[in-house]
Amino acid sequence: MRVIVVGAGLAGLTLAQGLRGAGIDVAVYERDDPLVRTQGVSLHVDDRGTEALRACLPSAHAAMVEATMGGPREQTLTLSEVDGALTVAGAQPSDGVAGRARPGRQVHRPLLRAVLLTGLEDVVRFGAEFTRFEQRADGTVRAWFADGGTDTADVLVGADGIGSAVRRQYLPHARVVNTGRRMLMGATALRAVADTGLLELIGHSPASVRVNGTMMVLGALRFTESPVAARQRWLPALPLNAVAQVEDYVMWALPITREQLGSAGSPAAVWRRAKELTADLPPALRSVVAEAWPDSTRALRGGTIPPIPGWPAGPVTVIGDAIHLAPGFGGNLAMRDAHHLCESLVQTYHGRLDLIDAIGVYENTMRRNTFSAPVATKAGA
Ligand SMILES: Cc1cc2nc3c(=O)[nH]c(=O)nc-3n(C[C@H](O)[C@H](O)[C@H](O)COP(=O)(O)OP(=O)(O)OC[C@H]3O[C@@H](n4cnc5c(N)ncnc54)[C@H](O)[C@@H]3O)c2cc1C
């Protein structure tokens, strides 16, 4: 059995690791080059993501990810300003109930991606933009790429994110709706704000604060084990540059409207806008923004994909953001899709399930789990 995966994001790489580990022939095609930075700096990984990583990755890879996670995040704090000082005004349990985040731990996103790529060097082709597919009479699928190249396989998986070209051709009635919301995000070294008292206040918990109509969400990532030491212990094959100069930091986000963002586009302009928008916040929070790594600051668009009716299974399928969006926990859903699809395809590989039935089993589970999922929470920071 041969599988083509379009997209080397969280979903595509988790799937590729799982298939590779099971001995299945897999090829990943990624449009960007390997140095393009991924969305956001850190990721709240809950039980769904952790279970998928444990199931799909070699054990040393999974151990590397877990060793470098931040501490447990079991509640979401609400901060407020009292007499000019920040204080904790409330705490909600992270229990996954009623749209609240599930408990989890923070992961440094570029490090997770580097771990996911380790061992797949001969499987992932960068700079390869998928353009279309053709279902062939013999049941196989042929994929076409922007450079005119093609590849043929038994299964084509669209793991190509929100703008998925696979979804646009396969399920053209699925729509991406722009919510008009924007998220300004950045990251700041912990040492740069160590004297503000903020870090003692929030510990490992995500926290939000609203002052004069401006909302800010933040969370600290203190690596449980130093990434350099963890690499040495668990995954020496991981490129050294994935761990060198990685330090504890606080990630912050400002949910705003398109109008509030204005024309700011470059990281420097977005950072300036973030400083303007936080001018009324308490000094500790202003420092977090003012001391941010300028090129980590960016503005992201909010979108959603309304659920669509079920479709008959075939040799083409979609996983992750290509079929459902959840800004606060979509990465967990993406990795869980990869896990479930991998399990189904392994059944086929071992002759226990017809291929199309296996894809149908995955798609039914994915639709049941995600098309009724609650709207995004603020666990992302
Ligand atoms: C601000 C923000 C914060 C978030 N925080 C969290 C969080 O804390 N926890 C969480 O679980 N989720 C979070 N998410 C959601 C999470 O980032 C996404 O759900 C996740 O990245 C989806 O993974 P994916 O692999 O499906 O898609 P992507 O990560 O988008 O990967 C798709 C890949 O496909 C490639 N590609 C696209 N088109 C083509 C093509 N035509 N040919 C070849 N390759 C192509 C892209 O270059 C990309 O590498 C957050 C999202 C945002 C925006």
The ligand as a Tripos MOL2 file, in Angstrom:
@<TRIPOS>MOLECULE
LIG
   53    58     1     0     0
SMALL
NO_CHARGES

@<TRIPOS>ATOM
      1 C1         -3.1710   31.5960   16.9480 C.3       1 LIG1
      2 C2         -3.4050   30.1270   16.9740 C.ar      1 LIG1
      3 C3         -3.1670   29.4290   18.1480 C.ar      1 LIG1
      4 C4         -3.4200   28.0740   18.1940 C.ar      1 LIG1
      5 N1         -3.2070   27.3950   19.3550 N.ar      1 LIG1
      6 C5         -3.4620   26.0890   19.3990 C.ar      1 LIG1
      7 C6         -3.2350   25.3470   20.6080 C.ar      1 LIG1
      8 O1         -2.7680   25.8630   21.6160 O.2       1 LIG1
      9 N2         -3.5560   24.0200   20.6000 N.ar      1 LIG1
     10 C7         -4.0610   23.4110   19.4970 C.ar      1 LIG1
     11 O2         -4.3300   22.2120   19.5440 O.2       1 LIG1
     12 N3         -4.2640   24.0840   18.3440 N.ar      1 LIG1
     13 C8         -3.9850   25.3940   18.2720 C.ar      1 LIG1
     14 N4         -4.1780   26.0620   17.1060 N.ar      1 LIG1
     15 C9         -4.6860   25.3550   15.9190 C.3       1 LIG1
     16 C10        -3.5560   24.6160   15.2130 C.3       1 LIG1
     17 O3         -2.5050   25.5210   14.9350 O.3       1 LIG1
     18 C11        -4.0390   23.9950   13.9120 C.3       1 LIG1
     19 O4         -5.2690   23.3460   14.1310 O.3       1 LIG1
     20 C12        -3.0400   22.9680   13.3730 C.3       1 LIG1
     21 O5         -1.8300   23.6030   13.0240 O.3       1 LIG1
     22 C13        -3.6030   22.2390   12.1600 C.3       1 LIG1
     23 O6         -2.6340   21.3500   11.6830 O.3       1 LIG1
     24 P1         -2.7390   20.7980   10.1860 P.3       1 LIG1
     25 O7         -1.5850   19.8780   10.0130 O.co2     1 LIG1
     26 O8         -4.1030   20.2800    9.9240 O.co2     1 LIG1
     27 O9         -2.5950   22.0830    9.2670 O.3       1 LIG1
     28 P2         -1.3530   23.0590    9.0960 P.3       1 LIG1
     29 O10        -0.5620   23.1290   10.3390 O.co2     1 LIG1
     30 O11        -1.9250   24.3120    8.5430 O.co2     1 LIG1
     31 O12        -0.4340   22.3510    7.9920 O.3       1 LIG1
     32 C14        -0.8050   22.3210    6.6400 C.3       1 LIG1
     33 C15         0.4590   22.1860    5.8010 C.3       1 LIG1
     34 O13         0.0780   21.9820    4.4380 O.3       1 LIG1
     35 C16         0.9160   22.7650    3.6010 C.3       1 LIG1
     36 N5          0.2110   23.0160    2.3390 N.ar      1 LIG1
     37 C17        -0.8670   23.8230    2.1680 C.ar      1 LIG1
     38 N6         -1.2490   23.7780    0.8890 N.ar      1 LIG1
     39 C18        -0.4240   22.9270    0.2390 C.ar      1 LIG1
     40 C19        -0.3380   22.4580   -1.1020 C.ar      1 LIG1
     41 N7         -1.1940   22.8690   -2.0420 N.pl3     1 LIG1
     42 N8          0.6480   21.5730   -1.4270 N.ar      1 LIG1
     43 C20         1.5190   21.1360   -0.4700 C.ar      1 LIG1
     44 N9          1.4770   21.5570    0.8220 N.ar      1 LIG1
     45 C21         0.5050   22.4310    1.1670 C.ar      1 LIG1
     46 C22         1.1740   24.0260    4.4330 C.3       1 LIG1
     47 O14         2.3360   24.7050    3.9820 O.3       1 LIG1
     48 C23         1.3340   23.4380    5.8230 C.3       1 LIG1
     49 O15         2.6640   23.0800    6.1160 O.3       1 LIG1
     50 C24        -3.9160   27.4160   17.0360 C.ar      1 LIG1
     51 C25        -4.0980   28.1210   15.8530 C.ar      1 LIG1
     52 C26        -3.8650   29.4620   15.8190 C.ar      1 LIG1
     53 C27        -4.1110   30.2150   14.5370 C.3       1 LIG1
@<TRIPOS>BOND
     1     1     2 1
     2     2     3 ar
     3     2    52 ar
     4     3     4 ar
     5     4     5 ar
     6     4    50 ar
     7     5     6 ar
     8     6     7 ar
     9     6    13 1
    10     7     8 2
    11     7     9 ar
    12     9    10 ar
    13    10    11 2
    14    10    12 ar
    15    12    13 ar
    16    13    14 ar
    17    14    15 1
    18    14    50 ar
    19    15    16 1
    20    16    17 1
    21    16    18 1
    22    18    19 1
    23    18    20 1
    24    20    21 1
    25    20    22 1
    26    22    23 1
    27    23    24 1
    28    24    25 2
    29    24    26 1
    30    24    27 1
    31    27    28 1
    32    28    29 2
    33    28    30 1
    34    28    31 1
    35    31    32 1
    36    32    33 1
    37    33    34 1
    38    33    48 1
    39    34    35 1
    40    35    36 1
    41    35    46 1
    42    36    37 ar
    43    36    45 ar
    44    37    38 ar
    45    38    39 ar
    46    39    40 ar
    47    39    45 ar
    48    40    41 1
    49    40    42 ar
    50    42    43 ar
    51    43    44 ar
    52    44    45 ar
    53    46    47 1
    54    46    48 1
    55    48    49 1
    56    50    51 ar
    57    51    52 ar
    58    52    53 1
@<TRIPOS>SUBSTRUCTURE
     1 LIG1         1 GROUP 0 **** ****
